[in-house]
Amino acid sequence: MVSLDKIKQANSTLKSYGPGLVGVFVGGTSGIGEATARSFVRHAVSPRIYLIGRNEAQASKIIADFKALNPESTTTFLKCEVSLLKNVDEVCTEIQKEEKVHVLLFTSGSMPSRKRDESAEGLDKTLALHYYARMRFIANLLPQLTAAASPIEGEGERQGETKPGLASAISVLEPGGEGEMIRDDLSLKTHYSLSNARTHAITMTRLSLSHLATSNPTVSFTHSFPGVVRTGIIRDMGLAVRLAIRALWVLARPWMVTVAESGERHLYAAVGLKSDGGAGTAGEKAHLVGADSEPRGNWGVLERYQAEGMGEVVWGHTEDVFREVCG
Ligand SMILES: NC(=O)c1ccc[n+]([C@@H]2O[C@H](COP(=O)([O-])OP(=O)(O)OC[C@H]3O[C@@H](n4cnc5c(N)ncnc54)[C@H](OP(=O)(O)O)[C@@H]3O)[C@@H](O)[C@H]2O)c1
């Protein structure tokens, strides 16, 4: 387990990257995304933050909070139903006005539904939210991430030296849950089930992030499992399910991660994990981490998929979906 002290120490080095860092928090209006954005605001010098979600009232409260926490920060809310890829493109047009994006965090998610719930774009909404939209953001913002990775001048004793810039994309879902996919129906048009939706989103995330990490070696890509964190994730569930999960949260208290700690750990995933390849299996380029910030993955399945070239297959499928939906 990486200790919280070590994590806070690493996060405090954010200042050394200088003023004007840009953080994009897709799902930043609640829970883990909000907590990570808060840590970013606390540790960075004059940062610019983009919060993306649907809840305008909640975003206004957070913006006021962030201003009080760091008066030199600027926070912008971009309202967006993220499960639609065309909306993602629209919101990215705003963010692309920035020359660089240093931290891109995805926590936009909900409890998956039992039945396939198709969006106007023909994708299952949960799969779109947890996988396709996140990859679309990355594909659109790769130039900004790459620019952020360019070397910067050292300070103080390190003056005259350079160090790599900060450029990190992190998807919060569930590394370790990778499994067998239905190869001829990756978007689960005819094979949808709760368990398939979970396995496909998780496994495709890992394969695509590793593929992207290989072709963009200066940017750090991470798939993270937050553990059990008490957030707003159950807000759309029925009353009975909400009560059952609250009861489980009480029982799970000894193992739970507070939302504030989760925020620090996800900022650490951006600041502390470099672009030089993730820990775990040989050839793994993306980082896969658990709630303790240590490596976490179903390595057997991943090694086999890696050997079979499934990363290219999944990324090719993802680009086909982008072409079909966005033209
Ligand atoms: N909490 C846990 O114990 C846990 C465990 C394992 C994995 N995870 C994963 O961690 C991620 C973050 O979860 P969390 O616990 O922080 O949940 P949360 O508090 O519910 O936050 C989810 C965020 O996603 C946004 N969002 C949801 N649906 C959206 C949509 N259709 N369009 C735009 N934004 C949308 C919400 O914003 P608006 O309300 O403004 O739309 C909110 O900011 C999720 O992917 C979840 O699956 C969480």
The ligand as an SDF file (V2000), in Angstrom:
LIG
                    3D

 48 52  0  0  0  0  0  0  0  0999 V2000
  -17.9280    4.8930   -5.3410 N   0  0  0  0  0  0  0  0  0  0  0  0
  -17.4660    3.6530   -5.4160 C   0  0  0  0  0  0  0  0  0  0  0  0
  -17.4220    2.9040   -4.4170 O   0  0  0  0  0  0  0  0  0  0  0  0
  -16.9760    3.0980   -6.7310 C   0  0  0  0  0  0  0  0  0  0  0  0
  -16.4650    1.7970   -6.7740 C   0  0  0  0  0  0  0  0  0  0  0  0
  -15.9970    1.2870   -7.9940 C   0  0  0  0  0  0  0  0  0  0  0  0
  -16.0200    2.0760   -9.1300 C   0  0  0  0  0  0  0  0  0  0  0  0
  -16.5400    3.3500   -9.0650 N   0  0  0  0  0  0  0  0  0  0  0  0
  -16.5530    4.1430  -10.2980 C   0  0  0  0  0  0  0  0  0  0  0  0
  -16.0250    5.4120  -10.0400 O   0  0  0  0  0  0  0  0  0  0  0  0
  -16.6100    6.3900  -10.8960 C   0  0  0  0  0  0  0  0  0  0  0  0
  -17.0060    7.6010  -10.0630 C   0  0  0  0  0  0  0  0  0  0  0  0
  -18.0250    7.2810   -9.2110 O   0  0  0  0  0  0  0  0  0  0  0  0
  -18.4210    8.1430   -7.9200 P   0  0  0  0  0  0  0  0  0  0  0  0
  -18.5210    7.1210   -6.8520 O   0  0  0  0  0  0  0  0  0  0  0  0
  -17.5860    9.3300   -7.7380 O   0  0  0  0  0  0  0  0  0  0  0  0
  -19.9170    8.5590   -8.3430 O   0  0  0  0  0  0  0  0  0  0  0  0
  -20.7550    9.9020   -8.2600 P   0  0  0  0  0  0  0  0  0  0  0  0
  -20.5390   10.6070   -6.9650 O   0  0  0  0  0  0  0  0  0  0  0  0
  -22.1240    9.5080   -8.5970 O   0  0  0  0  0  0  0  0  0  0  0  0
  -20.1490   10.7900   -9.4450 O   0  0  0  0  0  0  0  0  0  0  0  0
  -20.4520   10.4900  -10.7810 C   0  0  0  0  0  0  0  0  0  0  0  0
  -20.2170   11.6980  -11.6440 C   0  0  0  0  0  0  0  0  0  0  0  0
  -20.5680   11.3490  -12.9750 O   0  0  0  0  0  0  0  0  0  0  0  0
  -21.4050   12.3430  -13.5280 C   0  0  0  0  0  0  0  0  0  0  0  0
  -22.3380   11.7170  -14.4550 N   0  0  0  0  0  0  0  0  0  0  0  0
  -23.0780   10.5940  -14.2600 C   0  0  0  0  0  0  0  0  0  0  0  0
  -23.8330   10.3320  -15.3550 N   0  0  0  0  0  0  0  0  0  0  0  0
  -23.5550   11.3280  -16.2470 C   0  0  0  0  0  0  0  0  0  0  0  0
  -24.0090   11.6120  -17.5710 C   0  0  0  0  0  0  0  0  0  0  0  0
  -24.8970   10.8210  -18.1790 N   0  0  0  0  0  0  0  0  0  0  0  0
  -23.5200   12.7080  -18.1950 N   0  0  0  0  0  0  0  0  0  0  0  0
  -22.6130   13.5090  -17.5670 C   0  0  0  0  0  0  0  0  0  0  0  0
  -22.1270   13.2820  -16.3280 N   0  0  0  0  0  0  0  0  0  0  0  0
  -22.5990   12.2060  -15.6810 C   0  0  0  0  0  0  0  0  0  0  0  0
  -22.1300   12.9510  -12.3430 C   0  0  0  0  0  0  0  0  0  0  0  0
  -22.4420   14.2990  -12.6610 O   0  0  0  0  0  0  0  0  0  0  0  0
  -23.9300   14.9300  -12.7200 P   0  0  0  0  0  0  0  0  0  0  0  0
  -24.6720   14.4000  -11.5670 O   0  0  0  0  0  0  0  0  0  0  0  0
  -23.6320   16.4050  -12.6760 O   0  0  0  0  0  0  0  0  0  0  0  0
  -24.4520   14.5130  -14.0420 O   0  0  0  0  0  0  0  0  0  0  0  0
  -21.0370   12.9030  -11.2650 C   0  0  0  0  0  0  0  0  0  0  0  0
  -20.2260   14.0610  -11.3540 O   0  0  0  0  0  0  0  0  0  0  0  0
  -17.7560    5.6980  -11.6200 C   0  0  0  0  0  0  0  0  0  0  0  0
  -17.3490    5.3580  -12.9220 O   0  0  0  0  0  0  0  0  0  0  0  0
  -17.9540    4.4230  -10.8010 C   0  0  0  0  0  0  0  0  0  0  0  0
  -18.4130    3.3490  -11.6240 O   0  0  0  0  0  0  0  0  0  0  0  0
  -17.0030    3.8810   -7.8950 C   0  0  0  0  0  0  0  0  0  0  0  0
  1  2  1  0
  2  3  2  0
  2  4  1  0
  4  5  1  0
  4 48  2  0
  5  6  2  0
  6  7  1  0
  7  8  2  0
  8  9  1  0
  8 48  1  0
  9 10  1  0
  9 46  1  0
 10 11  1  0
 11 12  1  0
 11 44  1  0
 12 13  1  0
 13 14  1  0
 14 15  2  0
 14 16  1  0
 14 17  1  0
 17 18  1  0
 18 19  2  0
 18 20  1  0
 18 21  1  0
 21 22  1  0
 22 23  1  0
 23 24  1  0
 23 42  1  0
 24 25  1  0
 25 26  1  0
 25 36  1  0
 26 27  1  0
 26 35  1  0
 27 28  2  0
 28 29  1  0
 29 30  1  0
 29 35  2  0
 30 31  1  0
 30 32  2  0
 32 33  1  0
 33 34  2  0
 34 35  1  0
 36 37  1  0
 36 42  1  0
 37 38  1  0
 38 39  2  0
 38 40  1  0
 38 41  1  0
 42 43  1  0
 44 45  1  0
 44 46  1  0
 46 47  1  0
M  CHG  2   8   1  16  -1
M  END
$$$$
